[in-house]
Amino acid sequence: MIKKTVLIRNVDQDLWNWFVGSCKQKGKKVGEVIENFILKLKK
């Protein structure tokens, strides 16, 4: 949970709002999307 709040602070607020909005439109949870993104970066 700590990592997510740090990530949110570092990301531009408008970009974050767009990201959350796009996740909700697709019916995905934001946390899941972030975790998948981090997993892709690690590969």
FITINU-712682 format. One line per field, with one value per atom (N, C-alpha, C, O): residue in three letters; atom name; x, y, z. Coordinates in pm, whole numbers, always signed. Example, Ala and Ser with C-alpha at 12.3 -4.5 7.8 and 13.67 -1.06 7.14 Angstrom:
2
gufi = c(ala,ala,ala,ala,ser,ser,ser,ser);
drenro = c(N,CA,C,O,N,CA,C,O);
east = c(+1319,+1230,+1320,+1424,+1285,+1367,+1290,+1341);
north = c(-569,-450,-330,-332,-225,-106,+3,+114);
up = c(+780,+780,+780,+846,+708,+714,+787,+804);
END
This chain:
43
gufi = c(met,met,met,met,ile,ile,ile,ile,lys,lys,lys,lys,lys,lys,lys,lys,thr,thr,thr,thr,val,val,val,val,leu,leu,leu,leu,ile,ile,ile,ile,arg,arg,arg,arg,asn,asn,asn,asn,val,val,val,val,asp,asp,asp,asp,gln,gln,gln,gln,asp,asp,asp,asp,leu,leu,leu,leu,trp,trp,trp,trp,asn,asn,asn,asn,trp,trp,trp,trp,phe,phe,phe,phe,val,val,val,val,gly,gly,gly,gly,ser,ser,ser,ser,cys,cys,cys,cys,lys,lys,lys,lys,gln,gln,gln,gln,lys,lys,lys,lys,gly,gly,gly,gly,lys,lys,lys,lys,lys,lys,lys,lys,val,val,val,val,gly,gly,gly,gly,glu,glu,glu,glu,val,val,val,val,ile,ile,ile,ile,glu,glu,glu,glu,asn,asn,asn,asn,phe,phe,phe,phe,ile,ile,ile,ile,leu,leu,leu,leu,lys,lys,lys,lys,leu,leu,leu,leu,lys,lys,lys,lys,lys,lys,lys,lys);
drenro = c(N,CA,C,O,N,CA,C,O,N,CA,C,O,N,CA,C,O,N,CA,C,O,N,CA,C,O,N,CA,C,O,N,CA,C,O,N,CA,C,O,N,CA,C,O,N,CA,C,O,N,CA,C,O,N,CA,C,O,N,CA,C,O,N,CA,C,O,N,CA,C,O,N,CA,C,O,N,CA,C,O,N,CA,C,O,N,CA,C,O,N,CA,C,O,N,CA,C,O,N,CA,C,O,N,CA,C,O,N,CA,C,O,N,CA,C,O,N,CA,C,O,N,CA,C,O,N,CA,C,O,N,CA,C,O,N,CA,C,O,N,CA,C,O,N,CA,C,O,N,CA,C,O,N,CA,C,O,N,CA,C,O,N,CA,C,O,N,CA,C,O,N,CA,C,O,N,CA,C,O,N,CA,C,O,N,CA,C,O,N,CA,C,O);
east = c(+83,+0,+87,+52,+200,+290,+342,+348,+381,+435,+336,+375,+208,+106,+92,+80,+93,+76,+195,+178,+313,+433,+423,+454,+378,+361,+263,+288,+153,+50,+107,+79,+185,+242,+338,+345,+411,+510,+447,+506,+328,+263,+182,+120,+185,+105,-42,-93,-110,-247,-343,-429,-330,-418,-399,-496,-274,-243,-301,-357,-287,-340,-492,-547,-560,-706,-749,-847,-677,-706,-687,-768,-579,-548,-659,-705,-701,-808,-936,-1007,-967,-1087,-1086,-1187,-972,-963,-973,-1030,-920,-931,-1076,-1123,-1148,-1288,-1373,-1466,-1343,-1418,-1401,-1496,-1282,-1253,-1297,-1291,-1341,-1388,-1276,-1295,-1158,-1043,-1018,-1049,-962,-922,-786,-697,-771,-647,-528,-422,-545,-437,-389,-269,-484,-447,-368,-270,-411,-343,-199,-106,-183,-49,+40,+156,-15,+62,+104,+217,+12,+45,+154,+244,+145,+243,+381,+481,+386,+513,+571,+692,+484,+531,+591,+692,+530,+584,+721,+810,+737,+865,+975,+1090,+941,+1041,+1089,+1202,+1005,+1042,+1152,+1194);
north = c(-120,+0,+125,+225,+120,+235,+270,+388,+168,+192,+266,+354,+232,+294,+442,+523,+480,+620,+703,+817,+646,+715,+733,+840,+628,+633,+743,+819,+751,+851,+992,+1080,+1013,+1146,+1187,+1305,+1090,+1121,+1144,+1212,+1088,+1101,+1230,+1269,+1295,+1415,+1384,+1282,+1472,+1445,+1424,+1336,+1505,+1490,+1354,+1287,+1313,+1183,+1072,+975,+1086,+985,+976,+866,+1091,+1092,+1025,+950,+1050,+986,+835,+756,+795,+653,+582,+475,+644,+586,+578,+478,+684,+687,+578,+511,+559,+457,+317,+227,+298,+168,+138,+26,+239,+220,+191,+110,+257,+232,+88,+26,+35,-103,-203,-324,-153,-242,-309,-414,-249,-306,-230,-111,-300,-233,-168,-227,-46,+29,-48,-54,-105,-180,-295,-320,-366,-479,-432,-495,-321,-268,-228,-258,-162,-121,-244,-246,-345,-467,-534,-581,-541,-601,-521,-577,-387,-299,-321,-328,-331,-353,-489,-502,-591,-724,-720,-786,-644,-632,-565,-605,-463,-393,-486,-476,-577,-667,-772,-821,-807,-913,-868,-945);
up = c(+0,+0,+0,-63,+71,+78,-61,-98,-138,-272,-360,-437,-348,-432,-402,-494,-273,-237,-284,-327,-275,-325,-475,-528,-543,-688,-726,-819,-653,-682,-664,-745,-561,-535,-646,-682,-699,-802,-939,-1024,-961,-1091,-1096,-997,-1212,-1232,-1205,-1251,-1133,-1088,-1205,-1200,-1311,-1427,-1492,-1529,-1505,-1564,-1478,-1529,-1346,-1255,-1267,-1271,-1273,-1285,-1414,-1415,-1522,-1651,-1639,-1688,-1574,-1556,-1477,-1516,-1367,-1285,-1365,-1360,-1440,-1523,-1628,-1650,-1694,-1799,-1738,-1801,-1619,-1551,-1518,-1536,-1469,-1431,-1554,-1548,-1666,-1789,-1834,-1883,-1818,-1860,-1753,-1775,-1639,-1532,-1456,-1395,-1460,-1390,-1261,-1250,-1163,-1040,-1062,-1123,-1013,-1032,-975,-1037,-856,-792,-878,-888,-940,-1025,-1146,-1186,-1204,-1322,-1287,-1362,-1173,-1129,-1106,-1147,-1040,-1013,-1143,-1156,-1240,-1369,-1440,-1501,-1430,-1493,-1431,-1502,-1298,-1228,-1266,-1285,-1276,-1316,-1456,-1481,-1546,-1682,-1681,-1756,-1595,-1587,-1536,-1579,-1445,-1387,-1485,-1474,-1583,-1678,-1772,-1858);
END
